[in-house]
Amino acid sequence: MSASNMPMASVERPTVHPPSLIRSSATVVWRNLLHIKRMPEMLLDVTIQPVMFVLLFAFVFGGAISVPGGGNYREFLLPGIIVQTIVFSSAITAMGISNDLSKGIVDRFKSLPISRSSVLVGRSISSLIHSSIGITVMSLTGLLIGWRIRDGLLDGVLAYLLLLLFGFSMIWLGIWIGSLMRTVEAVQGFMFTVMFPLTFVANTFAPTGKMPTALRIVAEWNPVSALTQATRELWGNAPPAAESAAWPLQHAVAVSILWPFILTALFAPLALRAFKGRSQD
């Protein structure tokens, strides 16, 4: 019998067991964190940049800005800087998603026996870790310039949880924009164009009481203002909002719990649809 007519021995392929969603998501998280380890400059937005904002506003502009009730401007300022950092972290999420999509990283993940959703779950968790680094750096900076948590441990922890909850809702905005934009440069330009007015037309750096009427209305109904006011109250850095303030500021803690659910319900479906459409191109 010729070699060509000899029967081929059957080869048994090993059974592939796809990893669970938790395990595959953890792998994506680890991959994203390795990027930070190898490119520490990715932490500039949650380390050097916010510290510069704190020092500039506290020591350059602080003497010109009066705080309601005659409080310490540095304590008034720090919650606003931390909230701004949380909001700007959505831009990092957007740029990361856009970069993965444009370079074919998501296509490589799709070829693996892992859950499709693990890419977004991993990105969300790593973004929260990224934001937590920024919150930690800001808190330590605040301690150095005189900021303190003055209303007890439970209220202090609740303020941090509100920050992370709001950060989670901002992640969906980042995923949506990152999936829509075709280049990282376009994402960066769009996100910073939107984020700067969102964080400056608010009570983050100055009280809203002396703003023009129309601008004051916009600022006081801004979700960023509610979260900033809530953290100030919970940390004991500012008194409750004045009676003349808008309703969201007078119920800042409750509104800050509600806003992330509203924003997530709005942006999550848009993000999932855009990501699915872009990853199938």
C-alpha positions as CSV (number, residue, x, y, z in Angstrom):
1,M,0.0,0.0,0.0
2,S,1.4,3.3,-1.0
3,A,2.0,6.0,1.6
4,S,-0.7,8.1,-0.1
5,N,-3.3,5.4,0.4
6,M,-2.5,4.8,4.1
7,P,-5.4,5.8,6.4
8,M,-4.8,9.0,8.4
9,A,-4.7,8.6,12.1
10,S,-7.5,10.6,13.7
11,V,-6.3,13.5,15.8
12,E,-8.3,14.4,18.9
13,R,-8.4,18.1,19.5
14,P,-8.4,19.2,23.1
15,T,-11.7,20.6,24.3
16,V,-11.5,24.4,24.8
17,H,-13.4,25.7,27.8
18,P,-14.0,29.4,27.4
19,P,-13.1,31.4,30.6
20,S,-15.9,32.9,32.6
21,L,-16.9,36.5,32.2
22,I,-15.1,37.4,35.5
23,R,-11.9,35.7,34.4
24,S,-11.8,37.2,30.9
25,S,-12.7,40.6,32.3
26,A,-9.9,40.4,34.8
27,T,-7.5,39.6,32.0
28,V,-8.6,42.7,30.1
29,V,-8.2,44.8,33.3
30,W,-4.7,43.4,33.8
31,R,-3.9,44.2,30.2
32,N,-5.1,47.8,30.6
33,L,-3.2,48.3,33.8
34,L,0.0,46.9,32.2
35,H,-0.3,49.8,29.7
36,I,-0.2,52.2,32.6
37,K,2.8,50.5,34.0
38,R,4.7,50.6,30.7
39,M,3.5,54.1,29.9
40,P,3.3,56.1,33.2
41,E,2.5,59.2,31.3
42,M,-1.0,57.9,31.0
43,L,-1.4,58.9,34.7
44,L,-0.6,62.6,34.0
45,D,-4.3,63.5,33.8
46,V,-5.0,62.1,37.3
47,T,-1.7,63.1,39.0
48,I,0.3,66.1,37.8
49,Q,-2.5,68.0,36.0
50,P,-4.9,68.0,39.0
51,V,-2.1,68.9,41.4
52,M,-1.2,71.9,39.2
53,F,-4.9,73.0,39.3
54,V,-4.9,72.8,43.1
55,L,-1.8,74.8,43.5
56,L,-2.7,77.4,40.9
57,F,-6.2,78.0,42.2
58,A,-5.3,77.7,45.9
59,F,-2.3,80.0,45.9
60,V,-2.9,82.2,42.8
61,F,-6.6,82.8,42.6
62,G,-7.6,81.8,46.2
63,G,-7.2,85.2,47.7
64,A,-9.6,86.7,45.1
65,I,-12.5,84.3,45.6
66,S,-14.7,84.5,48.7
67,V,-16.3,81.4,50.1
68,P,-19.9,81.4,51.3
69,G,-19.9,81.6,55.1
70,G,-16.3,82.8,55.1
71,G,-14.8,79.3,54.9
72,N,-11.4,78.2,53.8
73,Y,-11.1,78.4,50.0
74,R,-8.6,75.5,49.9
75,E,-11.2,73.2,51.5
76,F,-13.9,74.6,49.2
77,L,-11.6,74.0,46.2
78,L,-10.5,70.5,46.6
79,P,-13.8,68.7,46.2
80,G,-14.3,70.6,42.9
81,I,-10.9,69.6,41.6
82,I,-11.6,65.9,42.5
83,V,-15.0,66.1,40.7
84,Q,-13.3,67.6,37.7
85,T,-10.7,64.8,37.7
86,I,-13.5,62.2,37.7
87,V,-15.3,63.9,34.8
88,F,-12.1,64.2,32.7
89,S,-11.4,60.5,33.3
90,S,-14.1,59.8,30.7
91,A,-11.8,61.2,28.1
92,I,-9.2,58.6,28.9
93,T,-11.8,55.8,28.6
94,A,-12.9,57.3,25.2
95,M,-9.3,57.4,23.9
96,G,-8.6,53.9,25.1
97,I,-11.6,52.5,23.4
98,S,-11.0,54.4,20.2
99,N,-7.4,53.2,20.1
100,D,-8.3,49.6,20.6
101,L,-10.9,49.7,17.9
102,S,-8.7,51.6,15.4
103,K,-5.7,49.3,15.9
104,G,-7.7,46.0,15.6
105,I,-7.2,45.0,19.3
106,V,-11.0,44.4,19.7
107,D,-11.0,42.2,16.6
108,R,-8.2,40.1,18.2
109,F,-10.3,39.8,21.3
110,K,-13.3,38.7,19.2
111,S,-11.2,35.9,17.7
112,L,-10.6,34.5,21.2
113,P,-13.0,32.2,23.1
114,I,-14.0,34.9,25.5
115,S,-17.2,36.8,26.2
116,R,-17.6,39.9,24.0
117,S,-18.8,41.9,26.9
118,S,-15.6,41.3,28.8
119,V,-13.9,44.0,26.7
120,L,-16.2,46.7,28.0
121,V,-16.4,45.3,31.6
122,G,-12.6,45.2,31.7
123,R,-12.3,48.7,30.3
124,S,-14.9,50.0,32.9
125,I,-13.1,48.4,35.8
126,S,-9.7,49.6,34.8
127,S,-11.1,53.1,34.2
128,L,-12.5,53.1,37.8
129,I,-9.1,52.1,39.1
130,H,-7.5,54.9,37.0
131,S,-10.0,57.3,38.5
132,S,-9.3,56.0,42.1
133,I,-5.7,56.7,41.6
134,G,-6.6,60.3,40.8
135,I,-8.9,60.6,43.8
136,T,-6.1,59.2,46.1
137,V,-3.5,61.7,44.7
138,M,-5.9,64.6,45.1
139,S,-6.8,63.6,48.7
140,L,-3.1,63.4,49.7
141,T,-2.5,66.8,48.0
142,G,-5.4,68.2,49.9
143,L,-4.0,67.0,53.2
144,L,-0.8,68.8,52.5
145,I,-2.5,72.2,51.8
146,G,-4.8,72.0,54.8
147,W,-7.9,70.1,53.6
148,R,-9.6,67.8,56.0
149,I,-12.6,65.5,56.3
150,R,-14.5,67.1,59.2
151,D,-17.9,65.3,59.4
152,G,-17.0,61.8,60.3
153,L,-15.9,58.6,58.6
154,L,-19.3,57.4,57.3
155,D,-20.1,60.7,55.6
156,G,-16.5,60.8,54.2
157,V,-16.8,57.3,52.8
158,L,-20.2,58.1,51.3
159,A,-18.7,61.1,49.4
160,Y,-16.0,58.8,47.9
161,L,-18.6,56.3,46.9
162,L,-20.6,59.1,45.2
163,L,-17.5,60.1,43.2
164,L,-17.0,56.5,42.0
165,L,-20.6,56.1,41.2
166,F,-20.6,59.2,39.1
167,G,-17.3,58.1,37.5
168,F,-19.0,54.8,36.4
169,S,-21.7,56.8,34.6
170,M,-19.0,58.9,32.9
171,I,-17.3,55.7,31.6
172,W,-20.4,55.0,29.5
173,L,-20.1,58.4,28.0
174,G,-16.4,57.7,27.2
175,I,-17.2,54.3,25.6
176,W,-19.9,56.0,23.4
177,I,-17.7,58.8,22.2
178,G,-14.7,56.5,21.8
179,S,-16.8,54.1,19.6
180,L,-18.2,57.0,17.5
181,M,-14.9,58.8,16.8
182,R,-12.5,57.2,14.3
183,T,-9.2,58.6,15.7
184,V,-7.8,59.2,19.1
185,E,-7.0,62.8,18.1
186,A,-10.7,63.4,17.3
187,V,-11.8,61.9,20.6
188,Q,-9.3,64.1,22.5
189,G,-10.4,67.2,20.8
190,F,-14.1,66.5,21.2
191,M,-14.0,65.4,24.9
192,F,-11.9,68.3,26.1
193,T,-14.1,70.7,24.2
194,V,-17.1,69.3,26.1
195,M,-15.5,68.6,29.5
196,F,-14.1,72.1,30.1
197,P,-17.4,74.0,29.9
198,L,-19.1,71.2,31.9
199,T,-16.6,71.5,34.8
200,F,-16.1,75.3,34.7
201,V,-19.8,76.3,34.3
202,A,-20.4,74.9,37.8
203,N,-19.5,75.5,41.4
204,T,-16.2,73.6,41.1
205,F,-13.9,76.6,41.5
206,A,-16.2,79.5,42.5
207,P,-19.6,79.9,44.1
208,T,-22.5,80.4,41.7
209,G,-24.1,83.2,43.6
210,K,-22.3,86.0,41.7
211,M,-22.8,84.5,38.3
212,P,-25.1,86.2,35.7
213,T,-28.7,84.9,36.1
214,A,-28.8,82.7,33.0
215,L,-25.3,81.3,33.7
216,R,-26.2,80.6,37.3
217,I,-29.2,78.6,36.4
218,V,-27.2,76.4,34.0
219,A,-24.4,76.0,36.6
220,E,-26.7,75.1,39.5
221,W,-28.6,72.5,37.4
222,N,-25.3,71.0,36.2
223,P,-24.8,67.5,37.6
224,V,-21.2,68.4,38.3
225,S,-22.4,71.2,40.7
226,A,-24.6,68.8,42.6
227,L,-21.8,66.3,43.1
228,T,-19.4,69.0,44.2
229,Q,-21.9,70.4,46.7
230,A,-22.6,66.9,48.0
231,T,-18.9,66.1,48.6
232,R,-18.4,69.5,50.3
233,E,-21.3,68.9,52.7
234,L,-20.3,65.3,53.4
235,W,-16.7,66.2,54.1
236,G,-17.7,69.3,56.1
237,N,-15.9,71.7,53.8
238,A,-18.9,74.0,53.2
239,P,-22.3,74.7,54.6
240,P,-25.5,73.5,52.9
241,A,-26.6,75.5,49.9
242,A,-28.3,78.8,50.4
243,E,-32.1,79.0,50.2
244,S,-31.7,81.0,47.0
245,A,-29.8,78.2,45.3
246,A,-31.5,75.8,42.8
247,W,-33.3,72.7,44.0
248,P,-30.5,70.3,43.0
249,L,-28.0,72.1,45.3
250,Q,-30.4,72.1,48.2
251,H,-30.7,68.3,47.9
252,A,-27.2,67.7,46.7
253,V,-26.6,64.2,48.2
254,A,-29.9,62.7,46.9
255,V,-29.5,64.3,43.5
256,S,-25.9,63.0,43.3
257,I,-27.2,59.5,43.9
258,L,-29.9,59.9,41.2
259,W,-27.8,61.5,38.4
260,P,-25.5,58.5,37.8
261,F,-28.4,56.2,37.2
262,I,-30.0,58.7,34.8
263,L,-26.7,59.2,32.9
264,T,-26.0,55.5,32.8
265,A,-29.5,54.8,31.5
266,L,-29.0,57.4,28.8
267,F,-25.4,56.6,27.7
268,A,-25.1,52.8,28.3
269,P,-27.5,51.8,25.4
270,L,-25.9,54.4,23.1
271,A,-22.4,53.1,24.0
272,L,-23.3,49.5,23.5
273,R,-25.0,50.2,20.2
274,A,-22.1,52.3,18.9
275,F,-19.4,49.8,20.2
276,K,-21.2,46.9,18.5
277,G,-21.6,48.7,15.2
278,R,-18.0,49.9,15.2
279,S,-16.6,46.5,16.1
280,Q,-18.5,44.9,13.3
281,D,-17.2,47.3,10.6
